[in-house]
Amino acid sequence: MSVTVICPLYKSKQYINSLHKSLLMQEDIDLKVIKYILTDTGDGVDKIVNDLEKAELTIISISDFSHSLTREKAAMESESMHGQTIKYWYDGGNCTSAPYIAQKLGLFEECGIQTECLNGTAVKEALGTNAAQFGVSHIASLLVPITNNVNYTFIMGAHVGCKSLYVLGDSDYKSTEDLKNTRIAVPNGIGNSDYNITARLLDKDGINPLTDVELTPVESSACVAAMQNGEISAALLSDTYAYKMVQDGTLRLVRSLLDEDFAHEPCCVVAMNNDFLNENPVTAKKLTQCLKKASNWMRNNPEEAVNMLLDDGKISGDYDMNLELWNTLKFGLTDEYTKAGLEQIIDDYIRLGLITSTKDADALLEKAWHPQAPEA
């Protein structure tokens, strides 16, 4: 195992030689380099270090010295992607915008991290292959691939809500109970996020998604016509997409991730590629801290956030609609909140057969959930 030792020292002339000798004597490691970070005391210790085997030297002022901060900075500079551009996945919209807003607010730059947006690629592919190092998407989309060893993990929650089950405004369907023995559209297909969300919404009401209804793929843009033609009874749609049609009476909501029994759990998370995370732990922590700051800002400054995305063409529609929808999402989730939601979701997925490769909920949570900047 190749190891780099980072060693910040304060007024170290009296013991630097003995310390260095002990570090060189470590067994069963391939010692790459010892990075000494020493205070500028003018006592000639820099000349001693320059003559030591496998030693690199950085001198800082006494006023800038802190063991923890100095060590963290040096560790970050030694990581594989230090100085390189880190890519985040974002394809527009309000739900997945935290990385974009963090960049716009200059939070990444404040931490010395250069970032770039990647779009036009499926999020699971982008994160799994490390084409993008992190991004936001639905738990319903991202969780199952983790059980099949797709190479990413969850580092923080994003928000709640954002999708609901809709019927025609003038239909006789008043609740999910009325949808039994009918066909319900899951636009992105069987086994994908819309299917998984719909299965849980129905199951919560005692409706078996496998036997009591037929879940079928229908494009979002074709769902209203399919309802009007009697081909389907309902469809799972994004609340943004359905908003105007609810306002004009074309559609009516019958079940939602914003309902009280689902509003206690996240619908979306920030996921990060495992290789990037393992090779760049300090950078990963800094990125997570930036995203949490951005998420809290988004929650506390909805007007500014909505205007920012409208001005940049990242969301469409009018301001009032977007502000109303924004405030339903409740950005700025805590890790405790996210973990509790993931535990319930994992239990449901296993019980409903949405996850078939494991029955061990605790092991899956351990594999899927790696918060990088826990709240104090």
Secondary structure in CASP SS format (residue, H / E / C, confidence):
PFRMAT SS
TARGET T0000
AUTHOR 0000-0000-0000
METHOD secondary structure of the structure
MODEL  1
M C 1.00
S E 1.00
V E 1.00
T E 1.00
V E 1.00
I E 1.00
C E 1.00
P E 1.00
L E 1.00
Y C 1.00
K C 1.00
S C 1.00
K C 1.00
Q C 1.00
Y C 1.00
I H 1.00
N H 1.00
S H 1.00
L H 1.00
H H 1.00
K H 1.00
S H 1.00
L H 1.00
L H 1.00
M C 1.00
Q C 1.00
E C 1.00
D C 1.00
I C 1.00
D E 1.00
L E 1.00
K E 1.00
V E 1.00
I E 1.00
K E 1.00
Y E 1.00
I E 1.00
L E 1.00
T E 1.00
D C 1.00
T C 1.00
G C 1.00
D C 1.00
G C 1.00
V H 1.00
D H 1.00
K H 1.00
I H 1.00
V H 1.00
N H 1.00
D C 1.00
L C 1.00
E C 1.00
K C 1.00
A E 1.00
E E 1.00
L E 1.00
T E 1.00
I E 1.00
I E 1.00
S C 1.00
I H 1.00
S H 1.00
D H 1.00
F C 1.00
S C 1.00
H H 1.00
S H 1.00
L H 1.00
T H 1.00
R H 1.00
E H 1.00
K H 1.00
A H 1.00
A H 1.00
M H 1.00
E H 1.00
S C 1.00
E C 1.00
S C 1.00
M C 1.00
H C 1.00
G C 1.00
Q C 1.00
T C 1.00
I E 1.00
K E 1.00
Y E 1.00
W E 1.00
Y C 1.00
D C 1.00
G C 1.00
G C 1.00
N C 1.00
C C 1.00
T C 1.00
S C 1.00
A H 1.00
P H 1.00
Y H 1.00
I H 1.00
A H 1.00
Q H 1.00
K H 1.00
L C 1.00
G C 1.00
L H 1.00
F H 1.00
E H 1.00
E H 1.00
C C 1.00
G C 1.00
I C 1.00
Q C 1.00
T E 1.00
E E 1.00
C E 1.00
L E 1.00
N C 1.00
G C 1.00
T C 1.00
A C 1.00
V H 1.00
K H 1.00
E H 1.00
A H 1.00
L H 1.00
G H 1.00
T C 1.00
N C 1.00
A C 1.00
A C 1.00
Q C 1.00
F E 1.00
G E 1.00
V E 1.00
S E 1.00
H E 1.00
I H 1.00
A H 1.00
S H 1.00
L H 1.00
L H 1.00
V H 1.00
P H 1.00
I H 1.00
T H 1.00
N C 1.00
N C 1.00
V C 1.00
N C 1.00
Y E 1.00
T E 1.00
F E 1.00
I E 1.00
M E 1.00
G E 1.00
A E 1.00
H E 1.00
V C 1.00
G C 1.00
C C 1.00
K E 1.00
S E 1.00
L E 1.00
Y E 1.00
V E 1.00
L E 1.00
G C 1.00
D C 1.00
S C 1.00
D C 1.00
Y C 1.00
K C 1.00
S C 1.00
T H 1.00
E H 1.00
D H 1.00
L H 1.00
K C 1.00
N C 1.00
T C 1.00
R E 1.00
I E 1.00
A E 1.00
V C 1.00
P C 1.00
N C 1.00
G C 1.00
I C 1.00
G C 1.00
N C 1.00
S H 1.00
D H 1.00
Y H 1.00
N H 1.00
I H 1.00
T H 1.00
A H 1.00
R H 1.00
L H 1.00
L H 1.00
D H 1.00
K H 1.00
D C 1.00
G C 1.00
I C 1.00
N C 1.00
P C 1.00
L C 1.00
T C 1.00
D C 1.00
V C 1.00
E E 1.00
L E 1.00
T E 1.00
P C 1.00
V C 1.00
E C 1.00
S H 1.00
S H 1.00
A H 1.00
C H 1.00
V H 1.00
A H 1.00
A H 1.00
M H 1.00
Q H 1.00
N C 1.00
G C 1.00
E C 1.00
I C 1.00
S C 1.00
A E 1.00
A E 1.00
L E 1.00
L E 1.00
S E 1.00
D H 1.00
T H 1.00
Y H 1.00
A H 1.00
Y H 1.00
K H 1.00
M H 1.00
V H 1.00
Q H 1.00
D C 1.00
G C 1.00
T C 1.00
L E 1.00
R E 1.00
L E 1.00
V E 1.00
R E 1.00
S E 1.00
L C 1.00
L C 1.00
D C 1.00
E C 1.00
D C 1.00
F C 1.00
A C 1.00
H C 1.00
E C 1.00
P C 1.00
C C 1.00
C E 1.00
V E 1.00
V E 1.00
A E 1.00
M E 1.00
N E 1.00
N H 1.00
D H 1.00
F H 1.00
L H 1.00
N H 1.00
E H 1.00
N C 1.00
P H 1.00
V H 1.00
T H 1.00
A H 1.00
K H 1.00
K H 1.00
L H 1.00
T H 1.00
Q H 1.00
C H 1.00
L H 1.00
K H 1.00
K H 1.00
A H 1.00
S H 1.00
N H 1.00
W H 1.00
M H 1.00
R H 1.00
N H 1.00
N C 1.00
P H 1.00
E H 1.00
E H 1.00
A H 1.00
V H 1.00
N H 1.00
M H 1.00
L H 1.00
L H 1.00
D H 1.00
D C 1.00
G C 1.00
K C 1.00
I C 1.00
S C 1.00
G C 1.00
D C 1.00
Y H 1.00
D H 1.00
M H 1.00
N H 1.00
L H 1.00
E H 1.00
L H 1.00
W H 1.00
N H 1.00
T H 1.00
L H 1.00
K C 1.00
F C 1.00
G C 1.00
L C 1.00
T C 1.00
D H 1.00
E H 1.00
Y H 1.00
T H 1.00
K H 1.00
A H 1.00
G H 1.00
L H 1.00
E H 1.00
Q H 1.00
I H 1.00
I H 1.00
D H 1.00
D H 1.00
Y H 1.00
I H 1.00
R H 1.00
L H 1.00
G C 1.00
L C 1.00
I C 1.00
T C 1.00
S C 1.00
T C 1.00
K C 1.00
D C 1.00
A H 1.00
D H 1.00
A H 1.00
L H 1.00
L H 1.00
E H 1.00
K H 1.00
A H 1.00
W E 1.00
H C 1.00
P C 1.00
Q C 1.00
A C 1.00
P C 1.00
E C 1.00
A C 1.00
END
